[in-house]
Amino acid sequence: MLIDELKGKALDEFFEGLLTLETIEECYAFFDDLCTVNEIKTLLQRFQVAKMLYNNNTYSKIETEAGASTATISRVKRSLYHGNDSYELMFGRMQNKPYSGHHPE
């Protein structure tokens, strides 16, 4: 894994902290405190690209709807199909749990 060089107590604690977040509101608050708007946009775009690739959308549709470059799409595609199967795990779990549609105002 590419993240192996970062493995250790600090990263473990960070992930443990993420796993304590229980609601969308808590995620909004935490990521607002942690990241800049541009960092969140970058993460969101990669997630959208992965989801669209997972659902067999074309590069053209992904470029248009997610605003992603072909380089970003290719990078995400490599992770989706040759990575750690984390997208498959997440998207599979998301399919079994309906979206609540809830977000803070």
Sequence and secondary structure as in RCSB ss.txt:
>XXXX:A:sequence
MLIDELKGKALDEFFEGLLTLETIEECYAFFDDLCTVNEIKTLLQRFQVAKMLYNNNTYSKIETEAGASTATISR
VKRSLYHGNDSYELMFGRMQNKPYSGHHPE
>XXXX:A:secstr
 GGGGG SHHHHHHHHHHHH  SHHHHHHHHHHHS HHHHHHHHHHHHHHHHHHTT  HHHHHHHH   HHHHHH
HHHHHHHS SHHHHHHHHHHTS        
